[in-house]
Amino acid sequence: MSLRYEPTDPYAVRAAFFTDTDELAEWVLGRDLLADGLTGSAGCGDVRVWPAVGRGDHAMYIALGSPSGTALLEVPVQDVKAFLENTEALVPRGAESGHIDWDLALANLFAKG
């Protein structure tokens, strides 16, 4: 799994991974959801994240669900922590709204309507 972060979309993390059919799947996860899942159960519905019990602080799980199937990913905690620290160096938690181009976001909303 690879994680990608864009400061222009500061609340989101993009997770890409290959499925058992060798197709690339990409999911958009909330950055706060991923951070909350480091220490406890977070999320409901299509995306859930939680620490792997009995694995110390070495792994966490990300469960993804959609009408076409489900996936359970086991991810190294240290990799996720390092990734989140890098995102927070770009956009500190709590400062996300200052990094959004609101004029562009509204223009995109109205263009789709």
N, C-alpha and C positions, 0 to 999 in steps of 0.2 A: 504494500500500500504506500502511496506517496501522498503527501499533504501539500497544499498550495494555498497561499494567502495573498490577497491583493488589498493594499490600504484603501483603495477606492471603493471597496465593498467590505468595510471593516468589521461587520458582525459575522461574516461567513468564512468558513474554511472549506476548501474543496478537497475531497478525498477520492483518489483514483486507484482502482485495483482491477486485476484481471479475474474474471469468473472462471468456472471450471470448463467453459466452452472457449476459453482464450479470448473472449471479448472484453474490451476495456469498459468498465463501469465507472461513472463519476457521480458522487453524491455531494450535496451541499449540506454541511453541518454548521450549527451555530458554534461560534468560538467559545461562548460562555458554557454551552452544553458540554463541549469537549473538556473544558477546564473543570467543570463541576463533576464530571465523571471520573476524574483522577482520585477523588476522595470519597465519593458515594454514588448511589444510583441517581441517574439524571435522565430526563426525557421520558416521553410516552409516545405511543403510536408507532410511527414508521421508524423512528430513530431512538435508540436507548443506549446508554453508556454507563459502565460500572467497573469498579476495580475487580480483578480476578481474586476471589477469596482463596486463601491457601497458597497463593503464589507470592506472598510478601508484597513488596511494592514493585515487583518486576513486570507485571502484565495488567492489562485492562481489556475489557471486551467492548466491542461496538456491534450492536445488533441492528440490522437494516431490514425493513420489510416493505414489500410492494405487491401489487396484484400479480406480478409475474414471478415472484419468488422471494426468498429470504436469504440472509447471509449473517453469519456470526464470525466476526474477525477478532483474533487475539493480537493485541498490539503491545510492543514494549513501552512501558510507562516512561522510561527515560527519554525515548525518542519523542514522545508526545510532549513531555515537559519542556524539552529543549526547543521544540518547534513553537510551543506557545510562548516561551520566553522571547524568542526571536520576533514573534508577531507583536508582543507587547512593547518591544523596543521600537517598533515602527509606529504602532498606535496603542498607547496605554489604555488599559481597560477603564471604561468610564468616559473616554474622550472620543469614542467612535463617531458620534454624530457630527463632530467638527471636521470629519474627513469625507463626508458625503457631499457630492455636488447636487444640492437639492433642486436647483433649476433643471438640471439634466434629468434627475429622477422624475420630477413632475412632468416634464416634456415627454418622457418615455411612457409614463402612465396614460397621459391623454392621447398619445399617438396610437396606443393599442386599443383604446376604447372606441 
